[in-house]
Structure formats: C-alpha cells, structure tokens
Amino acid sequence: MSENNAANEEKTFVKEKKSLDPRIALAIMIVMICCALCIGANKAWKKNRVSVDAAYIAWEDNIQQRVETAYNLLTVAGRYLPATDAQVASVRNDLKTMESADTADRVSAGETFLTDAQSLLASLAANQAVQSDSRDTMYVTLMLPQAVEQCSNNAAMTAYNAAAQSYNDGLRSFSGLLARLTGIDYAPTLTVGAAE
C-alpha cells in the first residue's frame, strides 16, 4: 500500500509540475487578445484608407490635367514669346513645381497656374502674330481657355479633403488608436500653401 501511495504522490507531483501558473496563463491570454485587437484594427483601417487613396488619385488626375494644359499653353506661347517672358516663365515654374514638388507645393502651384495661365492666354490673344494665325487663334481663344476652365474645378481636392477628414476623425477612436500603434497614419489634407 505504501508503494501505491508513493506512486500516487509521484503522479500528483508530476501533474502539478506540468500545469501552468494561472497568472502566466492570464498574462499570455491578455497579450494574445491585445495582439488580435491590434491586428484587427490595422486591417480594418487599411481597408478604410482605400477610399481616401482613391480620392487622392482623383486629385492627382486633376493636377495631371493642369500639367498637360501647361505643356500645351507653353507650346503655343513658345511660337510667339521669348523664353525669358515673365508670363511664360511663371507658367513654366508652375509646371515644374506641379511635376516634381511635394504635395503642399503642388497644391499651391496648381492654384497659381490657373491665374498665370489666364494671364498668359490674355497676352497671347492680344498678340498680333497670334491673331494672324487662325490655328493658334483658335487655340488661344477657344481650346486652351476651355482646358484651363475644365481643370480649374477643385471638386477633386474638396472630395479628397472630406474623405481624409472623415478618416482622420475615425482614427481618434479606440480602434483608431490601436491602428496607429501598428503604424497606420493620419491622411494629410490638401490646402493651398501647406499640407496638414
């Protein structure tokens, strides 16, 4: 009987040794829940960011329209005005900035381009050499003004800013906090002169 007791005590000791301390089990469970919450928040906010990124691409398309219009305007202006002309230089600088600068400068250059393009078009329309060429007169008085008008619509920027603001407001929630802990950032807003 004592051998049986000794064997039972040894089995009990082995069972006790194999079980995990409840405090460690609780800590592991809490860590796993936190990881699951963070991963879930990250995935959800990445999915939410897709619509913001789509709105940004629409704004990029609007800037690309302005770039193409600037090229066309400079092509016509290059036939009649020297490269050193102040209005030509202004449109060329706007074009360069819209193509290569950071987002904040591109927003400003895109807005400045609209004013500079109108000024250059007015100067070209008054130019006697342009008036004597029916094709370029059509460009300067009809086609290019229409192109400038079409790309002057800021609806894409407004739509992007609304989407970004809604997204950023959501990131201030608890799930947004968890997502930010995993590397999700706020979406910048587009403003003339600066990006937030």
SVG drawing of the C-alpha trace seen along z (x, -y; Angstrom):
<svg xmlns="http://www.w3.org/2000/svg" viewBox="-17 -93 32 95">
<polyline fill="none" stroke="black" stroke-width="0.4" points="0.0,0.0 2.8,-2.4 4.2,-1.7 0.8,-2.7 0.8,-5.9 4.3,-6.7 3.3,-6.1 0.2,-8.3 2.2,-11.1 4.7,-10.9 1.9,-11.2 0.3,-14.1 3.7,-15.8 4.3,-15.3 0.7,-16.6 1.3,-19.7 4.6,-20.3 3.1,-20.2 0.3,-22.7 0.9,-26.4 0.7,-29.0 -2.7,-30.8 -1.0,-34.2 1.2,-33.3 -1.8,-31.9 -3.7,-35.1 -0.8,-37.2 -0.4,-35.2 -4.2,-35.4 -4.1,-39.2 -1.2,-39.6 -2.9,-37.4 -6.1,-39.4 -4.2,-42.7 -2.4,-41.4 -5.6,-40.2 -7.2,-43.6 -4.3,-45.5 -4.1,-43.2 -7.8,-43.5 -7.7,-47.3 -4.8,-47.5 -6.6,-45.5 -9.8,-47.5 -8.2,-50.9 -6.1,-49.8 -9.4,-48.9 -10.8,-52.3 -7.8,-54.0 -8.6,-52.6 -11.4,-55.1 -9.1,-58.0 -6.4,-56.9 -8.9,-56.7 -9.9,-60.3 -6.2,-61.3 -5.7,-59.6 -8.7,-61.7 -6.9,-64.8 -3.7,-63.6 -5.6,-63.3 -6.7,-66.9 -3.1,-68.0 -2.1,-66.0 -4.8,-67.8 -3.2,-71.1 0.3,-69.8 -0.9,-68.8 -2.7,-72.1 0.5,-73.9 2.5,-72.0 0.0,-72.9 0.0,-76.5 3.8,-76.7 3.9,-75.1 1.7,-77.8 3.4,-80.6 6.8,-79.3 6.0,-80.2 5.4,-83.9 7.0,-84.8 10.7,-84.5 11.5,-82.0 12.5,-85.0 9.0,-86.4 7.7,-86.8 4.4,-85.2 5.9,-82.2 8.5,-81.8 5.6,-81.9 3.7,-79.1 7.0,-77.1 7.7,-77.4 4.2,-76.3 4.6,-73.3 7.9,-72.3 6.5,-72.5 3.4,-70.6 5.5,-67.8 8.2,-67.4 7.5,-69.1 6.0,-67.7 2.2,-67.7 1.8,-71.1 3.8,-72.9 1.9,-71.0 -1.4,-72.3 -0.1,-75.9 1.4,-75.6 -1.8,-74.1 -3.8,-77.1 -1.2,-79.6 -1.1,-78.0 -4.8,-78.8 -4.1,-82.6 -0.8,-82.5 -2.5,-80.6 -5.3,-83.2 -2.8,-86.0 -0.7,-84.3 -3.7,-83.5 -4.9,-87.1 -1.4,-88.3 -1.4,-85.7 -4.9,-86.7 -3.8,-90.3 -0.6,-89.4 -0.9,-90.5 1.2,-87.5 -1.2,-85.1 -4.2,-86.8 -2.7,-86.4 -2.6,-82.6 -6.1,-81.1 -5.0,-77.8 -3.2,-79.4 -6.0,-82.0 -8.4,-79.0 -6.1,-77.5 -5.7,-80.8 -9.3,-81.9 -11.2,-78.6 -9.4,-75.4 -6.8,-76.4 -9.3,-78.6 -11.7,-75.6 -8.9,-73.4 -7.9,-75.8 -11.6,-76.1 -12.0,-72.3 -9.0,-71.8 -9.9,-74.7 -12.6,-72.6 -11.4,-71.9 -14.1,-69.3 -11.4,-66.5 -9.5,-68.4 -12.7,-69.0 -13.7,-65.4 -10.3,-64.2 -10.2,-66.6 -13.7,-65.4 -12.6,-61.7 -9.3,-62.4 -11.1,-64.4 -13.6,-61.6 -10.8,-59.0 -8.7,-61.1 -11.7,-61.7 -12.3,-57.9 -8.6,-57.4 -9.3,-59.3 -11.4,-56.4 -10.2,-53.4 -9.8,-51.2 -8.0,-54.0 -5.6,-54.3 -4.9,-50.6 -4.3,-51.0 -2.0,-54.0 0.0,-51.8 0.5,-49.4 1.8,-52.0 -1.4,-53.4 -1.0,-57.2 -3.4,-60.1 -4.2,-61.1 -2.8,-64.6 -5.2,-67.2 -4.6,-69.3 -4.5,-73.1 -3.0,-75.9 0.4,-76.7 0.6,-73.8 -0.4,-70.2 -1.5,-69.1"/>
</svg>
